[in-house]
Amino acid sequence: MNSETEQAVLAAVDDHRIVGELRELVRIPSVDGTAAEVDVQAWCAERLRALGMTVDHWPLELPVDDPAFPGMEVERAEAWGCVGVLGGTATPGLILNGHVDVVPGTAFEARVEDGVMWGRGTCDMKGGVAAILGAVAAIVAAGIELRRPLAVHTVIGEEDGGAGTFATLRRGHRGAACLIAEPTAGTVIPANAGSLTFRLEVPGLATHGSTRSRGVNAIEKFTVIQAALRDLERDRNRDPHPLLAHLDLANPLSVGTIAAGDWASTVPDRLVAEGRYGVRLGEALADARAAFETAVADASAKDDWLREHPVRVSWPGGEFASGMLPDGDPLLADTVQAVADVLGGTPAVQGAPYGSDLRQYAAVGIPTLQYGPGDVRYAHAADEHVVLADVLQAARVYALLAVRRCG
């Protein structure tokens, strides 16, 4: 780093401010579908205005009648978008994106011990959002005038499909490139696999438990389908994409809930199972669904009962397509260099097996990757937390990258 501007922006990062704003963010219990999702976006709009950004804070139109809409898994009576732009009216040279919704939990006190903040949303991903705000604040405090605008997109609904980013892009907000501050544990992530939520309805035939041979147990028939799903998962992981080759399962398939039966002495005549199905990098959602439905149909065809009483497959909830940064795009090298300049070492570059809003920016031609504080293993966890030093380092990376990309 030879630039006086770069040195100035790094020196202007205010650690105390970042920790304080992270604490405030975490204490807003912005669980998906609650009124606090509205509150947190109002908080973000206020902060962005205070930094001198031009702010677009608007009510989202829900429900959305658009075949491209990624879906929602919770009901929302009200939702808001929030975009701040610093430095003019041209197309931003960089977008910094962070989602401010969180999954359900009870720990919103933002407790700090030994340099670690604990609480729902600290890792996923309010630590990243606080780092974004800290980076913008540093640019403003250093008095840097950007040649190209810098944009901040704070979004809701990422956890249940991506309604917030969908609405932001639909409103016309664009940029030359985008960094999403998801927790990446020091890794730069230029690609995400996708995921779909499936529901299986397995039919049986009810009878008294003492005469069970007269009936058909839906639980036992589900084991036929479960074995087929294990085979499908194995087939879909035989040749993983190189960016996902470091994972033991690049494209996991997991049954998350099972409900069957209504009386202990009655043979259950229906089982409903729901789960998560990994979408491979570059795979169309329609192709992923077709592979799953074919596996279930083939397994049913081999069973005397299920052949005549087929399992019903449906796809509730959000749709997470895969997404990838184009090969050779300079955003990857720029981000790796910024991380190396701040931390003193070259970060790993790997893909991730979970879905994110990366695929929505990629779908409209905006090169996008992820880099942010926290470890995804603690996202959604009872012990969710983020190391504050990682948040502060991320703020410096974002500030440096923004100055280089915008000004």
Solvent accessible surface area in square Angstrom, and as a share of the most:
residue,aa,sasa,rsa
1,M,89,0.40
2,N,148,0.76
3,S,43,0.28
4,E,148,0.66
5,T,53,0.31
6,E,21,0.09
7,Q,95,0.42
8,A,42,0.33
9,V,0,0.00
10,L,27,0.14
11,A,89,0.69
12,A,27,0.21
13,V,12,0.07
14,D,68,0.35
15,D,54,0.28
16,H,159,0.71
17,R,83,0.30
18,I,0,0.00
19,V,27,0.15
20,G,24,0.23
21,E,13,0.06
22,L,0,0.00
23,R,70,0.26
24,E,76,0.34
25,L,0,0.00
26,V,0,0.00
27,R,131,0.48
28,I,29,0.15
29,P,63,0.39
30,S,0,0.00
31,V,24,0.14
32,D,15,0.08
33,G,29,0.28
34,T,59,0.34
35,A,78,0.60
36,A,12,0.09
37,E,1,0.00
38,V,30,0.17
39,D,79,0.41
40,V,0,0.00
41,Q,0,0.00
42,A,46,0.36
43,W,28,0.10
44,C,0,0.00
45,A,1,0.01
46,E,101,0.45
47,R,41,0.15
48,L,0,0.00
49,R,127,0.46
50,A,81,0.63
51,L,14,0.07
52,G,58,0.56
53,M,10,0.04
54,T,104,0.60
55,V,30,0.17
56,D,35,0.18
57,H,48,0.21
58,W,17,0.06
59,P,79,0.49
60,L,17,0.09
61,E,140,0.63
62,L,44,0.22
63,P,124,0.78
64,V,26,0.15
65,D,142,0.74
66,D,41,0.21
67,P,143,0.90
68,A,72,0.56
69,F,32,0.13
70,P,8,0.05
71,G,16,0.16
72,M,47,0.21
73,E,90,0.41
74,V,51,0.29
75,E,158,0.71
76,R,19,0.07
77,A,118,0.91
78,E,91,0.41
79,A,1,0.01
80,W,56,0.20
81,G,2,0.02
82,C,0,0.00
83,V,1,0.01
84,G,0,0.00
85,V,30,0.17
86,L,25,0.13
87,G,36,0.35
88,G,52,0.50
89,T,145,0.84
90,A,67,0.52
91,T,73,0.43
92,P,14,0.09
93,G,1,0.01
94,L,0,0.00
95,I,0,0.00
96,L,0,0.00
97,N,1,0.01
98,G,1,0.01
99,H,2,0.01
100,V,0,0.00
101,D,0,0.00
102,V,1,0.01
103,V,25,0.14
104,P,98,0.61
105,G,29,0.28
106,T,135,0.78
107,A,38,0.29
108,F,34,0.14
109,E,87,0.39
110,A,2,0.01
111,R,104,0.38
112,V,56,0.32
113,E,89,0.40
114,D,148,0.77
115,G,39,0.37
116,V,27,0.15
117,M,0,0.00
118,W,69,0.24
119,G,4,0.04
120,R,24,0.09
121,G,0,0.00
122,T,0,0.00
123,C,0,0.00
124,D,13,0.07
125,M,1,0.00
126,K,0,0.00
127,G,0,0.00
128,G,0,0.00
129,V,1,0.01
130,A,0,0.00
131,A,0,0.00
132,I,2,0.01
133,L,2,0.01
134,G,1,0.01
135,A,0,0.00
136,V,0,0.00
137,A,9,0.07
138,A,1,0.01
139,I,0,0.00
140,V,63,0.36
141,A,78,0.61
142,A,34,0.26
143,G,59,0.57
144,I,27,0.14
145,E,159,0.71
146,L,20,0.10
147,R,199,0.72
148,R,102,0.37
149,P,1,0.01
150,L,0,0.00
151,A,1,0.01
152,V,1,0.00
153,H,1,0.00
154,T,2,0.01
155,V,1,0.00
156,I,1,0.00
157,G,0,0.00
158,E,10,0.05
159,E,34,0.15
160,D,7,0.03
161,G,0,0.00
162,G,0,0.00
163,A,1,0.01
164,G,1,0.01
165,T,0,0.00
166,F,23,0.10
167,A,16,0.12
168,T,0,0.00
169,L,11,0.05
170,R,129,0.47
171,R,125,0.46
172,G,49,0.47
173,H,37,0.17
174,R,95,0.35
175,G,9,0.09
176,A,37,0.29
177,A,0,0.00
178,C,0,0.00
179,L,0,0.00
180,I,2,0.01
181,A,0,0.00
182,E,11,0.05
183,P,2,0.01
184,T,9,0.05
185,A,65,0.50
186,G,36,0.34
187,T,23,0.13
188,V,0,0.00
189,I,11,0.06
190,P,7,0.04
191,A,0,0.00
192,N,1,0.00
193,A,1,0.00
194,G,0,0.00
195,S,11,0.07
196,L,4,0.02
197,T,38,0.22
198,F,0,0.00
199,R,79,0.29
200,L,0,0.00
201,E,31,0.14
202,V,1,0.00
203,P,34,0.21
204,G,12,0.11
205,L,85,0.42
206,A,49,0.38
207,T,17,0.10
208,H,110,0.49
209,G,31,0.30
210,S,92,0.59
211,T,57,0.33
212,R,160,0.58
213,S,104,0.67
214,R,173,0.63
215,G,13,0.13
216,V,26,0.15
217,N,39,0.20
218,A,0,0.00
219,I,85,0.43
220,E,96,0.43
221,K,42,0.18
222,F,7,0.03
223,T,73,0.42
224,V,51,0.29
225,I,0,0.00
226,Q,69,0.31
227,A,60,0.46
228,A,18,0.14
229,L,3,0.01
230,R,109,0.40
231,D,69,0.36
232,L,19,0.09
233,E,19,0.09
234,R,128,0.47
235,D,74,0.38
236,R,11,0.04
237,N,26,0.13
238,R,164,0.60
239,D,132,0.68
240,P,44,0.28
241,H,62,0.28
242,P,112,0.71
243,L,44,0.22
244,L,2,0.01
245,A,63,0.49
246,H,89,0.40
247,L,48,0.24
248,D,140,0.73
249,L,70,0.35
250,A,4,0.03
251,N,6,0.03
252,P,35,0.22
253,L,6,0.03
254,S,56,0.36
255,V,40,0.23
256,G,60,0.58
257,T,81,0.47
258,I,96,0.48
259,A,66,0.51
260,A,38,0.30
261,G,47,0.45
262,D,125,0.65
263,W,184,0.64
264,A,117,0.91
265,S,44,0.29
266,T,45,0.26
267,V,9,0.05
268,P,14,0.09
269,D,73,0.38
270,R,127,0.46
271,L,1,0.00
272,V,27,0.16
273,A,0,0.00
274,E,46,0.21
275,G,10,0.09
276,R,75,0.28
277,Y,1,0.00
278,G,1,0.01
279,V,0,0.00
280,R,97,0.36
281,L,21,0.10
282,G,72,0.69
283,E,26,0.12
284,A,54,0.42
285,L,34,0.17
286,A,68,0.52
287,D,87,0.45
288,A,0,0.00
289,R,48,0.18
290,A,52,0.40
291,A,35,0.27
292,F,0,0.00
293,E,71,0.32
294,T,76,0.44
295,A,20,0.16
296,V,3,0.02
297,A,56,0.44
298,D,74,0.39
299,A,11,0.08
300,S,5,0.04
301,A,54,0.42
302,K,168,0.71
303,D,20,0.10
304,D,112,0.58
305,W,45,0.16
306,L,0,0.00
307,R,119,0.43
308,E,123,0.55
309,H,72,0.32
310,P,92,0.58
311,V,15,0.09
312,R,143,0.52
313,V,34,0.19
314,S,22,0.14
315,W,54,0.19
316,P,36,0.23
317,G,27,0.26
318,G,2,0.02
319,E,59,0.27
320,F,24,0.10
321,A,30,0.23
322,S,18,0.12
323,G,8,0.08
324,M,62,0.28
325,L,8,0.04
326,P,79,0.49
327,D,142,0.74
328,G,82,0.79
329,D,27,0.14
330,P,81,0.51
331,L,0,0.00
332,L,50,0.25
333,A,66,0.51
334,D,46,0.24
335,T,0,0.00
336,V,28,0.16
337,Q,94,0.42
338,A,0,0.00
339,V,2,0.01
340,A,21,0.17
341,D,41,0.21
342,V,36,0.20
343,L,76,0.38
344,G,72,0.69
345,G,39,0.37
346,T,109,0.64
347,P,17,0.10
348,A,53,0.41
349,V,54,0.31
350,Q,61,0.27
351,G,3,0.03
352,A,3,0.02
353,P,36,0.22
354,Y,47,0.18
355,G,14,0.14
356,S,1,0.00
357,D,2,0.01
358,L,0,0.00
359,R,15,0.05
360,Q,17,0.08
361,Y,0,0.00
362,A,32,0.25
363,A,87,0.68
364,V,64,0.37
365,G,62,0.60
366,I,6,0.03
367,P,25,0.15
368,T,1,0.01
369,L,0,0.00
370,Q,0,0.00
371,Y,10,0.04
372,G,2,0.02
373,P,6,0.03
374,G,9,0.09
375,D,30,0.15
376,V,65,0.37
377,R,177,0.65
378,Y,64,0.24
379,A,17,0.13
380,H,92,0.41
381,A,27,0.21
382,A,114,0.88
383,D,68,0.35
384,E,4,0.02
385,H,29,0.13
386,V,1,0.01
387,V,62,0.35
388,L,17,0.08
389,A,54,0.42
390,D,55,0.29
391,V,1,0.00
392,L,29,0.14
393,Q,68,0.30
394,A,2,0.02
395,A,0,0.00
396,R,58,0.21
397,V,0,0.00
398,Y,0,0.00
399,A,0,0.00
400,L,0,0.00
401,L,0,0.00
402,A,0,0.00
403,V,7,0.04
404,R,81,0.30
405,R,50,0.18
406,C,3,0.02
407,G,26,0.25
